[in-house]
């Protein structure tokens, strides 16, 4: 998170793309369940990490997250 935060502060367009991706990944009806934050479900996150890296506990490198956010921002 720290690496992404630093990069987003120095690049407003990247910050916009990262926020857009975060919003897309949110759980549906997130406002009905504590902690009332628009975060993805744990099951969905595990599935995404498994399909991308072959390990559901993987932590994606900062560059992978940035590359995906840039790609998604162009769509």
Secondary structure as GFF3:
##gff-version 3
##sequence-region A 1 75
A	DSSP	alpha_helix	2	10	.	.	.	ID=ss1
A	DSSP	alpha_helix	12	25	.	.	.	ID=ss2
A	DSSP	three_ten_helix	30	32	.	.	.	ID=ss3
A	DSSP	alpha_helix	42	53	.	.	.	ID=ss4
A	DSSP	alpha_helix	62	73	.	.	.	ID=ss5
###
